[in-house]
Amino acid sequence: MLQQVAIIQEDEMKKATGKNDKDVRLQKVAAKVIRRNLKGLKRLSKN
């Protein structure tokens, strides 16, 4: 379920890609943060 949420969020970001370089950079950072959060949640759910 967590992976599906991340995939949906990434898809939404791809759809909403702005024309500004700043927007693209922010989206890349956001994608990294989402992935990092997913890894943390997976680790926590194992315990």
mmCIF entry with sequence, helices, sheets and N, C-alpha, C, O atoms, coordinates in Angstrom:
data_MODEL
# 
_entry.id   MODEL 
# 
_entity.id                         1 
_entity.type                       polymer 
_entity.pdbx_number_of_molecules   1 
# 
_entity_poly.entity_id                      1 
_entity_poly.type                           'polypeptide(L)' 
_entity_poly.nstd_linkage                   no 
_entity_poly.nstd_monomer                   no 
_entity_poly.pdbx_seq_one_letter_code       MLQQVAIIQEDEMKKATGKNDKDVRLQKVAAKVIRRNLKGLKRLSKN 
_entity_poly.pdbx_seq_one_letter_code_can   MLQQVAIIQEDEMKKATGKNDKDVRLQKVAAKVIRRNLKGLKRLSKN 
_entity_poly.pdbx_strand_id                 A 
# 
loop_
_entity_poly_seq.entity_id 
_entity_poly_seq.num 
_entity_poly_seq.mon_id 
_entity_poly_seq.hetero 
1 1  MET n 
1 2  LEU n 
1 3  GLN n 
1 4  GLN n 
1 5  VAL n 
1 6  ALA n 
1 7  ILE n 
1 8  ILE n 
1 9  GLN n 
1 10 GLU n 
1 11 ASP n 
1 12 GLU n 
1 13 MET n 
1 14 LYS n 
1 15 LYS n 
1 16 ALA n 
1 17 THR n 
1 18 GLY n 
1 19 LYS n 
1 20 ASN n 
1 21 ASP n 
1 22 LYS n 
1 23 ASP n 
1 24 VAL n 
1 25 ARG n 
1 26 LEU n 
1 27 GLN n 
1 28 LYS n 
1 29 VAL n 
1 30 ALA n 
1 31 ALA n 
1 32 LYS n 
1 33 VAL n 
1 34 ILE n 
1 35 ARG n 
1 36 ARG n 
1 37 ASN n 
1 38 LEU n 
1 39 LYS n 
1 40 GLY n 
1 41 LEU n 
1 42 LYS n 
1 43 ARG n 
1 44 LEU n 
1 45 SER n 
1 46 LYS n 
1 47 ASN n 
# 
_struct_asym.id          A 
_struct_asym.entity_id   1 
# 
loop_
_struct_conf.conf_type_id 
_struct_conf.id 
_struct_conf.pdbx_PDB_helix_id 
_struct_conf.beg_label_comp_id 
_struct_conf.beg_label_asym_id 
_struct_conf.beg_label_seq_id 
_struct_conf.pdbx_beg_PDB_ins_code 
_struct_conf.end_label_comp_id 
_struct_conf.end_label_asym_id 
_struct_conf.end_label_seq_id 
_struct_conf.pdbx_end_PDB_ins_code 
_struct_conf.beg_auth_comp_id 
_struct_conf.beg_auth_asym_id 
_struct_conf.beg_auth_seq_id 
_struct_conf.end_auth_comp_id 
_struct_conf.end_auth_asym_id 
_struct_conf.end_auth_seq_id 
_struct_conf.pdbx_PDB_helix_class 
_struct_conf.details 
_struct_conf.pdbx_PDB_helix_length 
HELX_P HELX_P1 AA1 LEU A 2  ? LYS A 15 ? LEU A 2  LYS A 15 1 ? 14 
HELX_P HELX_P2 AA2 ASP A 21 ? LYS A 46 ? ASP A 21 LYS A 46 1 ? 26 
# 
_struct_conf_type.id          HELX_P 
_struct_conf_type.criteria    ? 
_struct_conf_type.reference   ? 
# 
loop_
_atom_site.group_PDB 
_atom_site.id 
_atom_site.type_symbol 
_atom_site.label_atom_id 
_atom_site.label_alt_id 
_atom_site.label_comp_id 
_atom_site.label_asym_id 
_atom_site.label_entity_id 
_atom_site.label_seq_id 
_atom_site.pdbx_PDB_ins_code 
_atom_site.Cartn_x 
_atom_site.Cartn_y 
_atom_site.Cartn_z 
_atom_site.occupancy 
_atom_site.B_iso_or_equiv 
_atom_site.pdbx_formal_charge 
_atom_site.auth_seq_id 
_atom_site.auth_comp_id 
_atom_site.auth_asym_id 
_atom_site.auth_atom_id 
_atom_site.pdbx_PDB_model_num 
ATOM 1   N N  . MET A 1 1  ? 0.827  -1.200 0.000   1.00 0.00 ? 1  MET A N  1 
ATOM 2   C CA . MET A 1 1  ? 0.000  0.000  0.000   1.00 0.00 ? 1  MET A CA 1 
ATOM 3   C C  . MET A 1 1  ? 0.870  1.262  0.000   1.00 0.00 ? 1  MET A C  1 
ATOM 4   O O  . MET A 1 1  ? 0.583  2.227  -0.709  1.00 0.00 ? 1  MET A O  1 
ATOM 5   N N  . LEU A 1 2  ? 1.926  1.238  0.800   1.00 0.00 ? 2  LEU A N  1 
ATOM 6   C CA . LEU A 1 2  ? 2.798  2.412  0.869   1.00 0.00 ? 2  LEU A CA 1 
ATOM 7   C C  . LEU A 1 2  ? 3.429  2.699  -0.490  1.00 0.00 ? 2  LEU A C  1 
ATOM 8   O O  . LEU A 1 2  ? 3.559  3.854  -0.895  1.00 0.00 ? 2  LEU A O  1 
ATOM 9   N N  . GLN A 1 3  ? 3.820  1.627  -1.192  1.00 0.00 ? 3  GLN A N  1 
ATOM 10  C CA . GLN A 1 3  ? 4.435  1.817  -2.509  1.00 0.00 ? 3  GLN A CA 1 
ATOM 11  C C  . GLN A 1 3  ? 3.445  2.450  -3.473  1.00 0.00 ? 3  GLN A C  1 
ATOM 12  O O  . GLN A 1 3  ? 3.811  3.314  -4.270  1.00 0.00 ? 3  GLN A O  1 
ATOM 13  N N  . GLN A 1 4  ? 2.195  2.021  -3.401  1.00 0.00 ? 4  GLN A N  1 
ATOM 14  C CA . GLN A 1 4  ? 1.173  2.572  -4.292  1.00 0.00 ? 4  GLN A CA 1 
ATOM 15  C C  . GLN A 1 4  ? 1.028  4.070  -4.056  1.00 0.00 ? 4  GLN A C  1 
ATOM 16  O O  . GLN A 1 4  ? 0.903  4.844  -5.006  1.00 0.00 ? 4  GLN A O  1 
ATOM 17  N N  . VAL A 1 5  ? 1.045  4.475  -2.797  1.00 0.00 ? 5  VAL A N  1 
ATOM 18  C CA . VAL A 1 5  ? 0.918  5.899  -2.472  1.00 0.00 ? 5  VAL A CA 1 
ATOM 19  C C  . VAL A 1 5  ? 2.074  6.672  -3.088  1.00 0.00 ? 5  VAL A C  1 
ATOM 20  O O  . VAL A 1 5  ? 1.869  7.727  -3.689  1.00 0.00 ? 5  VAL A O  1 
ATOM 21  N N  . ALA A 1 6  ? 3.291  6.149  -2.942  1.00 0.00 ? 6  ALA A N  1 
ATOM 22  C CA . ALA A 1 6  ? 4.463  6.834  -3.485  1.00 0.00 ? 6  ALA A CA 1 
ATOM 23  C C  . ALA A 1 6  ? 4.386  6.917  -5.001  1.00 0.00 ? 6  ALA A C  1 
ATOM 24  O O  . ALA A 1 6  ? 4.729  7.942  -5.590  1.00 0.00 ? 6  ALA A O  1 
ATOM 25  N N  . ILE A 1 7  ? 3.937  5.836  -5.633  1.00 0.00 ? 7  ILE A N  1 
ATOM 26  C CA . ILE A 1 7  ? 3.832  5.827  -7.097  1.00 0.00 ? 7  ILE A CA 1 
ATOM 27  C C  . ILE A 1 7  ? 2.809  6.859  -7.545  1.00 0.00 ? 7  ILE A C  1 
ATOM 28  O O  . ILE A 1 7  ? 3.036  7.587  -8.511  1.00 0.00 ? 7  ILE A O  1 
ATOM 29  N N  . ILE A 1 8  ? 1.692  6.920  -6.849  1.00 0.00 ? 8  ILE A N  1 
ATOM 30  C CA . ILE A 1 8  ? 0.650  7.898  -7.199  1.00 0.00 ? 8  ILE A CA 1 
ATOM 31  C C  . ILE A 1 8  ? 1.203  9.312  -7.049  1.00 0.00 ? 8  ILE A C  1 
ATOM 32  O O  . ILE A 1 8  ? 0.982  10.162 -7.912  1.00 0.00 ? 8  ILE A O  1 
ATOM 33  N N  . GLN A 1 9  ? 1.920  9.566  -5.957  1.00 0.00 ? 9  GLN A N  1 
ATOM 34  C CA . GLN A 1 9  ? 2.477  10.896 -5.732  1.00 0.00 ? 9  GLN A CA 1 
ATOM 35  C C  . GLN A 1 9  ? 3.468  11.252 -6.830  1.00 0.00 ? 9  GLN A C  1 
ATOM 36  O O  . GLN A 1 9  ? 3.477  12.381 -7.321  1.00 0.00 ? 9  GLN A O  1 
ATOM 37  N N  . GLU A 1 10 ? 4.304  10.290 -7.218  1.00 0.00 ? 10 GLU A N  1 
ATOM 38  C CA . GLU A 1 10 ? 5.275  10.561 -8.279  1.00 0.00 ? 10 GLU A CA 1 
ATOM 39  C C  . GLU A 1 10 ? 4.565  10.831 -9.602  1.00 0.00 ? 10 GLU A C  1 
ATOM 40  O O  . GLU A 1 10 ? 4.970  11.715 -10.357 1.00 0.00 ? 10 GLU A O  1 
ATOM 41  N N  . ASP A 1 11 ? 3.507  10.072 -9.884  1.00 0.00 ? 11 ASP A N  1 
ATOM 42  C CA . ASP A 1 11 ? 2.744  10.292 -11.116 1.00 0.00 ? 11 ASP A CA 1 
ATOM 43  C C  . ASP A 1 11 ? 2.140  11.685 -11.123 1.00 0.00 ? 11 ASP A C  1 
ATOM 44  O O  . ASP A 1 11 ? 2.182  12.378 -12.139 1.00 0.00 ? 11 ASP A O  1 
ATOM 45  N N  . GLU A 1 12 ? 1.582  12.097 -9.996  1.00 0.00 ? 12 GLU A N  1 
ATOM 46  C CA . GLU A 1 12 ? 0.984  13.429 -9.902  1.00 0.00 ? 12 GLU A CA 1 
ATOM 47  C C  . GLU A 1 12 ? 2.037  14.495 -10.158 1.00 0.00 ? 12 GLU A C  1 
ATOM 48  O O  . GLU A 1 12 ? 1.770  15.489 -10.833 1.00 0.00 ? 12 GLU A O  1 
ATOM 49  N N  . MET A 1 13 ? 3.227  14.289 -9.621  1.00 0.00 ? 13 MET A N  1 
ATOM 50  C CA . MET A 1 13 ? 4.291  15.272 -9.824  1.00 0.00 ? 13 MET A CA 1 
ATOM 51  C C  . MET A 1 13 ? 4.691  15.336 -11.292 1.00 0.00 ? 13 MET A C  1 
ATOM 52  O O  . MET A 1 13 ? 4.961  16.414 -11.822 1.00 0.00 ? 13 MET A O  1 
ATOM 53  N N  . LYS A 1 14 ? 4.729  14.177 -11.945 1.00 0.00 ? 14 LYS A N  1 
ATOM 54  C CA . LYS A 1 14 ? 5.092  14.163 -13.365 1.00 0.00 ? 14 LYS A CA 1 
ATOM 55  C C  . LYS A 1 14 ? 4.044  14.903 -14.187 1.00 0.00 ? 14 LYS A C  1 
ATOM 56  O O  . LYS A 1 14 ? 4.380  15.622 -15.128 1.00 0.00 ? 14 LYS A O  1 
ATOM 57  N N  . LYS A 1 15 ? 2.776  14.728 -13.829 1.00 0.00 ? 15 LYS A N  1 
ATOM 58  C CA . LYS A 1 15 ? 1.697  15.410 -14.555 1.00 0.00 ? 15 LYS A CA 1 
ATOM 59  C C  . LYS A 1 15 ? 1.799  16.918 -14.361 1.00 0.00 ? 15 LYS A C  1 
ATOM 60  O O  . LYS A 1 15 ? 1.511  17.693 -15.274 1.00 0.00 ? 15 LYS A O  1 
ATOM 61  N N  . ALA A 1 16 ? 2.208  17.325 -13.170 1.00 0.00 ? 16 ALA A N  1 
ATOM 62  C CA . ALA A 1 16 ? 2.211  18.740 -12.822 1.00 0.00 ? 16 ALA A CA 1 
ATOM 63  C C  . ALA A 1 16 ? 3.556  19.406 -13.094 1.00 0.00 ? 16 ALA A C  1 
ATOM 64  O O  . ALA A 1 16 ? 3.843  20.466 -12.537 1.00 0.00 ? 16 ALA A O  1 
ATOM 65  N N  . THR A 1 17 ? 4.379  18.800 -13.941 1.00 0.00 ? 17 THR A N  1 
ATOM 66  C CA . THR A 1 17 ? 5.704  19.373 -14.174 1.00 0.00 ? 17 THR A CA 1 
ATOM 67  C C  . THR A 1 17 ? 5.579  20.800 -14.691 1.00 0.00 ? 17 THR A C  1 
ATOM 68  O O  . THR A 1 17 ? 4.880  21.080 -15.665 1.00 0.00 ? 17 THR A O  1 
ATOM 69  N N  . GLY A 1 18 ? 6.276  21.678 -14.009 1.00 0.00 ? 18 GLY A N  1 
ATOM 70  C CA . GLY A 1 18 ? 6.260  23.082 -14.406 1.00 0.00 ? 18 GLY A CA 1 
ATOM 71  C C  . GLY A 1 18 ? 7.312  23.341 -15.453 1.00 0.00 ? 18 GLY A C  1 
ATOM 72  O O  . GLY A 1 18 ? 8.116  22.463 -15.766 1.00 0.00 ? 18 GLY A O  1 
ATOM 73  N N  . LYS A 1 19 ? 7.312  24.546 -16.000 1.00 0.00 ? 19 LYS A N  1 
ATOM 74  C CA . LYS A 1 19 ? 8.288  24.890 -17.032 1.00 0.00 ? 19 LYS A CA 1 
ATOM 75  C C  . LYS A 1 19 ? 9.542  25.488 -16.407 1.00 0.00 ? 19 LYS A C  1 
ATOM 76  O O  . LYS A 1 19 ? 10.562 25.663 -17.075 1.00 0.00 ? 19 LYS A O  1 
ATOM 77  N N  . ASN A 1 20 ? 9.452  25.796 -15.126 1.00 0.00 ? 20 ASN A N  1 
ATOM 78  C CA . ASN A 1 20 ? 10.608 26.396 -14.459 1.00 0.00 ? 20 ASN A CA 1 
ATOM 79  C C  . ASN A 1 20 ? 11.566 25.321 -13.973 1.00 0.00 ? 20 ASN A C  1 
ATOM 80  O O  . ASN A 1 20 ? 11.148 24.255 -13.521 1.00 0.00 ? 20 ASN A O  1 
ATOM 81  N N  . ASP A 1 21 ? 12.861 25.618 -14.071 1.00 0.00 ? 21 ASP A N  1 
ATOM 82  C CA . ASP A 1 21 ? 13.866 24.680 -13.571 1.00 0.00 ? 21 ASP A CA 1 
ATOM 83  C C  . ASP A 1 21 ? 13.698 24.472 -12.072 1.00 0.00 ? 21 ASP A C  1 
ATOM 84  O O  . ASP A 1 21 ? 13.929 23.381 -11.552 1.00 0.00 ? 21 ASP A O  1 
ATOM 85  N N  . LYS A 1 22 ? 13.292 25.534 -11.389 1.00 0.00 ? 22 LYS A N  1 
ATOM 86  C CA . LYS A 1 22 ? 13.127 25.453 -9.946  1.00 0.00 ? 22 LYS A CA 1 
ATOM 87  C C  . LYS A 1 22 ? 12.069 24.414 -9.601  1.00 0.00 ? 22 LYS A C  1 
ATOM 88  O O  . LYS A 1 22 ? 12.253 23.625 -8.674  1.00 0.00 ? 22 LYS A O  1 
ATOM 89  N N  . ASP A 1 23 ? 10.964 24.408 -10.338 1.00 0.00 ? 23 ASP A N  1 
ATOM 90  C CA . ASP A 1 23 ? 9.891  23.444 -10.086 1.00 0.00 ? 23 ASP A CA 1 
ATOM 91  C C  . ASP A 1 23 ? 10.402 22.024 -10.279 1.00 0.00 ? 23 ASP A C  1 
ATOM 92  O O  . ASP A 1 23 ? 10.117 21.137 -9.474  1.00 0.00 ? 23 ASP A O  1 
ATOM 93  N N  . VAL A 1 24 ? 11.157 21.815 -11.349 1.00 0.00 ? 24 VAL A N  1 
ATOM 94  C CA . VAL A 1 24 ? 11.674 20.475 -11.641 1.00 0.00 ? 24 VAL A CA 1 
ATOM 95  C C  . VAL A 1 24 ? 12.595 20.027 -10.515 1.00 0.00 ? 24 VAL A C  1 
ATOM 96  O O  . VAL A 1 24 ? 12.533 18.883 -10.066 1.00 0.00 ? 24 VAL A O  1 
ATOM 97  N N  . ARG A 1 25 ? 13.448 20.941 -10.064 1.00 0.00 ? 25 ARG A N  1 
ATOM 98  C CA . ARG A 1 25 ? 14.382 20.603 -8.991  1.00 0.00 ? 25 ARG A CA 1 
ATOM 99  C C  . ARG A 1 25 ? 13.616 20.253 -7.717  1.00 0.00 ? 25 ARG A C  1 
ATOM 100 O O  . ARG A 1 25 ? 13.949 19.286 -7.032  1.00 0.00 ? 25 ARG A O  1 
ATOM 101 N N  . LEU A 1 26 ? 12.596 21.040 -7.405  1.00 0.00 ? 26 LEU A N  1 
ATOM 102 C CA . LEU A 1 26 ? 11.790 20.775 -6.214  1.00 0.00 ? 26 LEU A CA 1 
ATOM 103 C C  . LEU A 1 26 ? 11.112 19.416 -6.309  1.00 0.00 ? 26 LEU A C  1 
ATOM 104 O O  . LEU A 1 26 ? 11.028 18.689 -5.319  1.00 0.00 ? 26 LEU A O  1 
ATOM 105 N N  . GLN A 1 27 ? 10.632 19.077 -7.487  1.00 0.00 ? 27 GLN A N  1 
ATOM 106 C CA . GLN A 1 27 ? 9.954  17.793 -7.672  1.00 0.00 ? 27 GLN A CA 1 
ATOM 107 C C  . GLN A 1 27 ? 10.923 16.631 -7.470  1.00 0.00 ? 27 GLN A C  1 
ATOM 108 O O  . GLN A 1 27 ? 10.559 15.608 -6.891  1.00 0.00 ? 27 GLN A O  1 
ATOM 109 N N  . LYS A 1 28 ? 12.156 16.792 -7.949  1.00 0.00 ? 28 LYS A N  1 
ATOM 110 C CA . LYS A 1 28 ? 13.154 15.733 -7.767  1.00 0.00 ? 28 LYS A CA 1 
ATOM 111 C C  . LYS A 1 28 ? 13.449 15.547 -6.287  1.00 0.00 ? 28 LYS A C  1 
ATOM 112 O O  . LYS A 1 28 ? 13.546 14.421 -5.800  1.00 0.00 ? 28 LYS A O  1 
ATOM 113 N N  . VAL A 1 29 ? 13.590 16.660 -5.574  1.00 0.00 ? 29 VAL A N  1 
ATOM 114 C CA . VAL A 1 29 ? 13.844 16.587 -4.135  1.00 0.00 ? 29 VAL A CA 1 
ATOM 115 C C  . VAL A 1 29 ? 12.668 15.915 -3.439  1.00 0.00 ? 29 VAL A C  1 
ATOM 116 O O  . VAL A 1 29 ? 12.856 15.062 -2.572  1.00 0.00 ? 29 VAL A O  1 
ATOM 117 N N  . ALA A 1 30 ? 11.450 16.304 -3.824  1.00 0.00 ? 30 ALA A N  1 
ATOM 118 C CA . ALA A 1 30 ? 10.254 15.723 -3.206  1.00 0.00 ? 30 ALA A CA 1 
ATOM 119 C C  . ALA A 1 30 ? 10.198 14.219 -3.452  1.00 0.00 ? 30 ALA A C  1 
ATOM 120 O O  . ALA A 1 30 ? 9.834  13.459 -2.554  1.00 0.00 ? 30 ALA A O  1 
ATOM 121 N N  . ALA A 1 31 ? 10.552 13.785 -4.649  1.00 0.00 ? 31 ALA A N  1 
ATOM 122 C CA . ALA A 1 31 ? 10.538 12.354 -4.965  1.00 0.00 ? 31 ALA A CA 1 
ATOM 123 C C  . ALA A 1 31 ? 11.541 11.610 -4.084  1.00 0.00 ? 31 ALA A C  1 
ATOM 124 O O  . ALA A 1 31 ? 11.255 10.514 -3.600  1.00 0.00 ? 31 ALA A O  1 
ATOM 125 N N  . LYS A 1 32 ? 12.719 12.210 -3.877  1.00 0.00 ? 32 LYS A N  1 
ATOM 126 C CA . LYS A 1 32 ? 13.724 11.578 -3.019  1.00 0.00 ? 32 LYS A CA 1 
ATOM 127 C C  . LYS A 1 32 ? 13.213 11.470 -1.591  1.00 0.00 ? 32 LYS A C  1 
ATOM 128 O O  . LYS A 1 32 ? 13.385 10.443 -0.934  1.00 0.00 ? 32 LYS A O  1 
ATOM 129 N N  . VAL A 1 33 ? 12.581 12.540 -1.117  1.00 0.00 ? 33 VAL A N  1 
ATOM 130 C CA . VAL A 1 33 ? 12.060 12.545 0.252   1.00 0.00 ? 33 VAL A CA 1 
ATOM 131 C C  . VAL A 1 33 ? 10.998 11.467 0.412   1.00 0.00 ? 33 VAL A C  1 
ATOM 132 O O  . VAL A 1 33 ? 10.974 10.756 1.417   1.00 0.00 ? 33 VAL A O  1 
ATOM 133 N N  . ILE A 1 34 ? 10.111 11.346 -0.589  1.00 0.00 ? 34 ILE A N  1 
ATOM 134 C CA . ILE A 1 34 ? 9.055  10.328 -0.536  1.00 0.00 ? 34 ILE A CA 1 
ATOM 135 C C  . ILE A 1 34 ? 9.683  8.942  -0.465  1.00 0.00 ? 34 ILE A C  1 
ATOM 136 O O  . ILE A 1 34 ? 9.258  8.108  0.335   1.00 0.00 ? 34 ILE A O  1 
ATOM 137 N N  . ARG A 1 35 ? 10.690 8.691  -1.294  1.00 0.00 ? 35 ARG A N  1 
ATOM 138 C CA . ARG A 1 35 ? 11.332 7.373  -1.294  1.00 0.00 ? 35 ARG A CA 1 
ATOM 139 C C  . ARG A 1 35 ? 11.998 7.101  0.043   1.00 0.00 ? 35 ARG A C  1 
ATOM 140 O O  . ARG A 1 35 ? 11.921 5.990  0.567   1.00 0.00 ? 35 ARG A O  1 
ATOM 141 N N  . ARG A 1 36 ? 12.662 8.128  0.601   1.00 0.00 ? 36 ARG A N  1 
ATOM 142 C CA . ARG A 1 36 ? 13.347 7.965  1.881   1.00 0.00 ? 36 ARG A CA 1 
ATOM 143 C C  . ARG A 1 36 ? 12.323 7.645  2.974   1.00 0.00 ? 36 ARG A C  1 
ATOM 144 O O  . ARG A 1 36 ? 12.554 6.777  3.815   1.00 0.00 ? 36 ARG A O  1 
ATOM 145 N N  . ASN A 1 37 ? 11.188 8.355  2.953   1.00 0.00 ? 37 ASN A N  1 
ATOM 146 C CA . ASN A 1 37 ? 10.138 8.105  3.936   1.00 0.00 ? 37 ASN A CA 1 
ATOM 147 C C  . ASN A 1 37 ? 9.615  6.687  3.805   1.00 0.00 ? 37 ASN A C  1 
ATOM 148 O O  . ASN A 1 37 ? 9.354  6.020  4.806   1.00 0.00 ? 37 ASN A O  1 
ATOM 149 N N  . LEU A 1 38 ? 9.463  6.224  2.568   1.00 0.00 ? 38 LEU A N  1 
ATOM 150 C CA . LEU A 1 38 ? 8.986  4.857  2.333   1.00 0.00 ? 38 LEU A CA 1 
ATOM 151 C C  . LEU A 1 38 ? 9.933  3.844  2.961   1.00 0.00 ? 38 LEU A C  1 
ATOM 152 O O  . LEU A 1 38 ? 9.496  2.901  3.620   1.00 0.00 ? 38 LEU A O  1 
ATOM 153 N N  . LYS A 1 39 ? 11.233 4.043  2.752   1.00 0.00 ? 39 LYS A N  1 
ATOM 154 C CA . LYS A 1 39 ? 12.219 3.115  3.312   1.00 0.00 ? 39 LYS A CA 1 
ATOM 155 C C  . LYS A 1 39 ? 12.118 3.107  4.834   1.00 0.00 ? 39 LYS A C  1 
ATOM 156 O O  . LYS A 1 39 ? 12.165 2.048  5.459   1.00 0.00 ? 39 LYS A O  1 
ATOM 157 N N  . GLY A 1 40 ? 11.978 4.286  5.425   1.00 0.00 ? 40 GLY A N  1 
ATOM 158 C CA . GLY A 1 40 ? 11.854 4.378  6.882   1.00 0.00 ? 40 GLY A CA 1 
ATOM 159 C C  . GLY A 1 40 ? 10.601 3.674  7.374   1.00 0.00 ? 40 GLY A C  1 
ATOM 160 O O  . GLY A 1 40 ? 10.641 2.966  8.380   1.00 0.00 ? 40 GLY A O  1 
ATOM 161 N N  . LEU A 1 41 ? 9.494  3.862  6.677   1.00 0.00 ? 41 LEU A N  1 
ATOM 162 C CA . LEU A 1 41 ? 8.241  3.225  7.084   1.00 0.00 ? 41 LEU A CA 1 
ATOM 163 C C  . LEU A 1 41 ? 8.346  1.711  6.965   1.00 0.00 ? 41 LEU A C  1 
ATOM 164 O O  . LEU A 1 41 ? 7.850  0.983  7.825   1.00 0.00 ? 41 LEU A O  1 
ATOM 165 N N  . LYS A 1 42 ? 8.989  1.234  5.902   1.00 0.00 ? 42 LYS A N  1 
ATOM 166 C CA . LYS A 1 42 ? 9.160  -0.216 5.731   1.00 0.00 ? 42 LYS A CA 1 
ATOM 167 C C  . LYS A 1 42 ? 9.980  -0.773 6.883   1.00 0.00 ? 42 LYS A C  1 
ATOM 168 O O  . LYS A 1 42 ? 9.657  -1.823 7.439   1.00 0.00 ? 42 LYS A O  1 
ATOM 169 N N  . ARG A 1 43 ? 11.057 -0.053 7.241   1.00 0.00 ? 43 ARG A N  1 
ATOM 170 C CA . ARG A 1 43 ? 11.936 -0.510 8.312   1.00 0.00 ? 43 ARG A CA 1 
ATOM 171 C C  . ARG A 1 43 ? 11.156 -0.573 9.628   1.00 0.00 ? 43 ARG A C  1 
ATOM 172 O O  . ARG A 1 43 ? 11.279 -1.534 10.388  1.00 0.00 ? 43 ARG A O  1 
ATOM 173 N N  . LEU A 1 44 ? 10.356 0.460  9.884   1.00 0.00 ? 44 LEU A N  1 
ATOM 174 C CA . LEU A 1 44 ? 9.583  0.495  11.124  1.00 0.00 ? 44 LEU A CA 1 
ATOM 175 C C  . LEU A 1 44 ? 8.538  -0.608 11.159  1.00 0.00 ? 44 LEU A C  1 
ATOM 176 O O  . LEU A 1 44 ? 8.294  -1.202 12.210  1.00 0.00 ? 44 LEU A O  1 
ATOM 177 N N  . SER A 1 45 ? 7.924  -0.884 10.025  1.00 0.00 ? 45 SER A N  1 
ATOM 178 C CA . SER A 1 45 ? 6.847  -1.874 9.998   1.00 0.00 ? 45 SER A CA 1 
ATOM 179 C C  . SER A 1 45 ? 7.377  -3.294 10.196  1.00 0.00 ? 45 SER A C  1 
ATOM 180 O O  . SER A 1 45 ? 6.621  -4.184 10.583  1.00 0.00 ? 45 SER A O  1 
ATOM 181 N N  . LYS A 1 46 ? 8.675  -3.516 9.936   1.00 0.00 ? 46 LYS A N  1 
ATOM 182 C CA . LYS A 1 46 ? 9.255  -4.850 10.132  1.00 0.00 ? 46 LYS A CA 1 
ATOM 183 C C  . LYS A 1 46 ? 9.369  -5.176 11.616  1.00 0.00 ? 46 LYS A C  1 
ATOM 184 O O  . LYS A 1 46 ? 9.213  -6.332 12.010  1.00 0.00 ? 46 LYS A O  1 
ATOM 185 N N  . ASN A 1 47 ? 9.638  -4.175 12.435  1.00 0.00 ? 47 ASN A N  1 
ATOM 186 C CA . ASN A 1 47 ? 9.852  -4.404 13.878  1.00 0.00 ? 47 ASN A CA 1 
ATOM 187 C C  . ASN A 1 47 ? 8.567  -4.725 14.592  1.00 0.00 ? 47 ASN A C  1 
ATOM 188 O O  . ASN A 1 47 ? 8.572  -4.943 15.803  1.00 0.00 ? 47 ASN A O  1 
# 
